[in-house]
Every structure is written in structure tokens, then in C-alpha cells.
Amino acid sequence: MTRSIAVHSYKGGTGKTTLTANIAVALALKGRRVGIMDMDLEGPGLHVFFDVDPSQVRFTMNDVLAGIAAPEAATIRLSEKMGFNHGEIYYCPASTRVAEIMRTLKTGYEVDMFENAVKRLQEHFGLHYLFIDTHPGIQHDTLLALGVCDHQVLVSRIDQQDIFGTGVMIEVSTAFEKPIHLILNLIPPRVREAEVSKFARALSSHFAVDMAGWVPFSEEVIGSLSRSVLTLKTPKDPIAARFRALAERVETFA
Amino acid sequence: MYSLVGIPYAFSWAVKDPAGSSWSTTSNVLSTSSSWSFSASYPSSFSGASLNLPGAYSANVSETIPTSTPNVVTGSFTVGITDSVTYQRTYPVRIQAGGYLPTDTVNITITRSGDSIQSFFSSRTPDTNGLVTTSWQTLPGTATGIYTVSVVGKTTPPKSVPDAQQFVVYPTNITTTAFGSGKNALEKSEIQAFRFNATYLNGLSATQGSSTIRLTEPDGSTMHLATASYNSSLGRFSAAFTVPLSGETGAWVATIDAQSFNDPYGNGGPLLPETVTFNVLPATLSVALFSSNKVFSVGDALTVQATIVTPGGTNFTQGTVQAVMTLSGQHVGTPLSLTYDPTRGEWIGNYKVAPSDPSGTWLVTVTASDNYGNTGQSSVIDTITVPSGQSSTSLLWSYLVIVLLVAGLGFTILITRKRGLTRREVKLDIQAIKSQADKVKSDDFLQSIQEQLKRRKQQMGLEKPNHD
């Protein structure tokens, strides 16, 4: 069974893309066939994690949504580069060219183009999971993506504005009648696990959403400057274990 | 009574080949009725005869028994070295000639206006019966006109009539299939995509050329044109058309007219028009308001600024845009007309807060519309303060605001982190969150998204049974 999972946050800087890349790689390391679509069309960043030179990319999601390219033509297989024996990572980059970003933002995209792309990638590559990294905030195109995917993962920091926006985001997302999962990220070092747990339970209870887990702030993650995937580079790091736990949680998504 | 059955007849057949040589045979037959038919096969029934020479063959039949009657029947037939004398481009020209020594090497050449076709030169060894066979595949761009094919052996003695023949190549027809639109329904100002396949008669896909797609509005007379060209990524021809805001709502018909598709070589199609229908809906204009985020007092100018964008992503510049201010559902002042500022790309209007205006948090609702049924609406709040005594209702409003604030506080849940990096409280203000979310939910923006997703779901449901 294949699942499409939109990873979203109300505000930027929540570590949404870091989580997406690490959970996806953790699943691939377990032998799963995983797709990652960069739908952060205003500020793509996944290419940095996967060390993909944008100038070498022939087609992007912007081309797919404009009907210029087939989704599989805009997909890069990273498995060999990452040294996987069993699992697969298929990555669909977004354009980093300003003119193309502006074009996509100006015209938007058709919901059927996006949904067809999701289905096509799932079928063509026989994916177990397809992660869609979205642009933060409440925006037309992002909400369309959330409405199309099977699951919504919302990422938030424990921050007044972030929690407020995440709450609004949850309330709005319920309109799409898709399962919503919450991940608290970048938990400050001096906040005890018990406190986070209590807060997470309160959030989960108030908004009736699944609390998928939380990840502490990590110097290791920040220090990598988004240039590598921790679960691959330093699998013994405690944070990598957190990402793997989240990947296992994703596998329980119905 | 005489019987016409069983009377013996004899006929002699003579066939003269293109070289002037005659070949004969006889037929002895018994009549079967007052009229009957019989035949002789050329060359198998004619000793020494062959079809090795191209050109016209004449035949005549003479009765020899019971009476001598010459030329009771005459006729002719033609032998060629190609399987037709006319070809539409993309069809193969099949060539066959006979009468060559099996050990010979035979050259086949094709010329047009005296020039050899460089892409075709065939050298063949005949089979054991002396037959030489080859073919020339014509292409979409093969020059039209009269061609001559010649077959010449190296060691076979020259034929009395050389193997040479003309044939004509014409433009070919292009068939268009799978003509479809990107959306079954779309709002005005959005882009409709069209796609179709174009194939030549031999099944090859056309990858060059263009076609005009004619779009007819529901009134049946207003037309628009879009040009389709080849999209190498899709492997199909595609066109895009922006439905104008002034377009009529209802069923639009897109047509590829007969012979409207042409490739660069002069091949055309389709033979019959193809159509696709889609539904055009009024545009839901997206109205974004800028909250001034400050408190206004009497005499201040409350500036209402709105960016209004069509579903297609362009600025809405022509129409009527009005702002209505309300406080607890009661209108404040008169509606404010906004004007479009092309330099800023915004609709702007100013309202001067009057002493008689009520104090409180006003809801400013901006409605945009045009003469073509396209509409949009959005609201923003602004806080207006009018000093006590200036307004008869201001005190009441103030009380109401206080009551609302107190009620709101009752719903506020505080979760305090006593230890932490920031030592701040993280408040989970459920009421404020729900209030903000309700605003988003009630906005046309979210409803438009839900509509799109709903339509898409319905489309998927309809398409599934036909999915092959």
C-alpha cells in the first residue's frame, strides 16, 4: 500500500525539511521505496540535503505542474549515490531559478496536475511512501497539496507564535478530512522530556490529532548546515535514533 | 428445339507484350448454356511467356471451332514494377522486377526531376526465379511529385523494354486523436490546457506542425483561437488558453477543425473535426486585505487597501470594489468605493473616522465584482476609538468589547513552562485559535480549495469506470 504524506508547518524554520529528509532516508534504509517531492516552490531546500546540483537538474516540479514534463522525467534516483542496498529514494526537486519560481507562484497550478503527479510517481516507482515537503503558511497551493495527500504531518516548535499558528493550521486542515499528525521539533535543551510529554498530550487532546513525536534541538543537526542527512551520515547520533523512531511511527499510518 | 449445351468450341488466345512479341494458347471447351465463360491465365498458360517486361499487354481471343471468327474478345492489362502508381507520404513504395539472372547484381534507383534520391540506393541479388524485390519508405517530408524508378542488372542482357516506371507521391493525411482538455470545469481567467495526438497514416506520430483550436462560447457565436504545438516532454500536441473574465459562463466547445492541422511539409488533417466540451464558471476573485494593525481615532483616515487577484493569478483591475464597515453586524457610515492604483497594483479607499462613528473593532468587508458575474470578498478588522461622549452608542460598544474580552479569557488555557530556555509562557489560547481558523474557513479562499478538491474527487469517480 502506498501513502502520500504532506509535511507542513505554519511558520518557516521549524525543521520541516530536515525532518522530511531524515524520516524518508530512515525508511529507505529499512528497505522501503520512498519518494520525496519538493513542493516548497517558494524556497526549495531539499537539494542541499541530497547534494544535488540544481544546474544539473533537467526538469523540476515546476515543469511538472506547468505540464511541461512528466513526473518521472523530473525525478532523480538517489539510492546509488546514498549507497542503499535495498531501499530506494526518488527525489523530485523544485526549481531554484528565480524566474521559474516567480512563474509558478504567478500562475499557481491545477489540482489535477499535482494529484496526477503524486499518483504517477507512486505507480511508476512502486513507492511505499511519498513525502511532500510544502511551503510553510496558509496558502492556496499548499492547502491544495494538503487536501490531496493521504496524511498531513504538521511540524511545530514550542514557540508562542508557532503553536498558535499550528493550532489554526490544524483547525483549517480538519476541513480536508485527512489524518493529521503533529511533530514537535527543536525542543530547547533545558526543557525536560516530562514537560514536553505533558504539553504534547495537551495539544493532542485539545485538537484531537495524533502526536507522532518530538525531536530535541541538536547542535549536530544545526552544525550540518542542512548539507547532509543525519540518519545516513551519523546513524549512531541520538537524534538519528529519534528520526528512526518517527519513521517507525510513519509506518503505522493507516 | 436445338440444345445449346455440350457443343464443342475451340478458341485461340494471343497476348502481345510491351516488346511486341506475341504469345498464344488455345482453349477447348463445351458450351454449358446459351452463354458461358472461360479463362486462360497469363503467363502460366502461355508457353514461354512472362511478366518480366513493364508496360501494356494487349490480348485478343478468336473462335476457331465450330466457326472461324477472329477477335471475338479483345482486352489489355498493364504490368508495373511498383505496387501502385500513386502514394501518400509515409507509405512504402514496394518495387518488384523479374527476368534477371539469379547470379546478377541488380541496382535499383529512384530519381525525381533527374536527381537521384540520395537516401535510397538499393543493390539486390535476384532470387532463384530471377525476381528482385525492395521497397522505399516515404517520409512525412518526402518531396511530392513524379518519381521514376529504374531497375538495371549488371550481367543480365539488356531487356527489350527497360524496367523503368513513374509513380507520384502526394501529401499525406494526419489523424488527430485523444483530444482532451486539462479541466472539465474551470473559472474565468484560469488557463485551460488542451492536448491531442497527431499521427500519420502509417501510424507514425507527428512531432512537428501546429493546429488552430477554435473555442466557441455558449452563445455559439463568440469565438477564440488557440494554437497547439508539439510538446516533446508530453509527447503530444498541446495548447493553452486563458478564459477571459468577460467570457460567458456555461459550456464551451473547443474544436480542431477539419484540415486545421498542418505540418511543415504540407501534410494536413484531420479529415473530420474533433471537439471537446468544458464548463466555464464565474471567477472567484481572491481579495487580500492589508490590516493597518493600529488604533484609529476620530479624524483619522482609515485606508482600505486590497490586492485582488483572479483565479488565473493576474491582478483584477476593472470592476467595482466596495468596502463596507460594520460593528457587530451594524453598518458604519456608507459603503466606501475603492479605486485601482495601477502603480501599486492595489485597490485603495480612505474613510475618515467621524465623531458620530461607534467605537470598537470594525469589520471591514471588501467586495469585488464586475459586469461579467465575477465576484470576491474578504474581511479585515480595524480598531476604532471614539472618545466617550462623542457617540451615544460608544459606551455600549465599549461594554460589549469588555464582556467579549472577559469571555475570551475564560477560554484561555495557560500552559506554563517554569523551566526552559526562554522562561516564557506558551499559551494555548484555544478561543483565539478557533476564531482565527473560523475566519480562514469562512473565507472564499478555503471554500474555493474545497470546491476544487470536491470537483476533482467527483471527476476521479467518473473517470474510474472508463479507465483503461
Chai-1 contact restraints between the chains, C-beta under 6 A:
chainA,res_idxA,chainB,res_idxB,connection_type,confidence,min_distance_angstrom,max_distance_angstrom,comment,restraint_id
A,G67,B,A193,contact,1.0,0.0,6.0,A-B,restraint_1
A,I68,B,S233,contact,1.0,0.0,6.0,A-B,restraint_2
A,A69,B,S233,contact,1.0,0.0,6.0,A-B,restraint_3
A,K106,B,G313,contact,1.0,0.0,6.0,A-B,restraint_4
A,T107,B,G313,contact,1.0,0.0,6.0,A-B,restraint_5
A,G108,B,G313,contact,1.0,0.0,6.0,A-B,restraint_6
A,V111,B,Q452,contact,1.0,0.0,6.0,A-B,restraint_7
A,V111,B,R456,contact,1.0,0.0,6.0,A-B,restraint_8
A,D112,B,R456,contact,1.0,0.0,6.0,A-B,restraint_9
A,L143,B,I449,contact,1.0,0.0,6.0,A-B,restraint_10
A,L144,B,I449,contact,1.0,0.0,6.0,A-B,restraint_11
A,G147,B,L453,contact,1.0,0.0,6.0,A-B,restraint_12
A,I158,B,V426,contact,1.0,0.0,6.0,A-B,restraint_13
A,Q160,B,V426,contact,1.0,0.0,6.0,A-B,restraint_14
A,I163,B,V426,contact,1.0,0.0,6.0,A-B,restraint_15
A,G167,B,I433,contact,1.0,0.0,6.0,A-B,restraint_16
A,V168,B,I433,contact,1.0,0.0,6.0,A-B,restraint_17
A,V168,B,Q436,contact,1.0,0.0,6.0,A-B,restraint_18
A,V168,B,A437,contact,1.0,0.0,6.0,A-B,restraint_19
A,E171,B,A437,contact,1.0,0.0,6.0,A-B,restraint_20
A,V172,B,A437,contact,1.0,0.0,6.0,A-B,restraint_21
A,V172,B,V440,contact,1.0,0.0,6.0,A-B,restraint_22
A,P188,B,G420,contact,1.0,0.0,6.0,A-B,restraint_23
A,P188,B,L421,contact,1.0,0.0,6.0,A-B,restraint_24
A,R190,B,G420,contact,1.0,0.0,6.0,A-B,restraint_25
A,R190,B,L421,contact,1.0,0.0,6.0,A-B,restraint_26
A,V191,B,G420,contact,1.0,0.0,6.0,A-B,restraint_27
A,F199,B,I415,contact,1.0,0.0,6.0,A-B,restraint_28
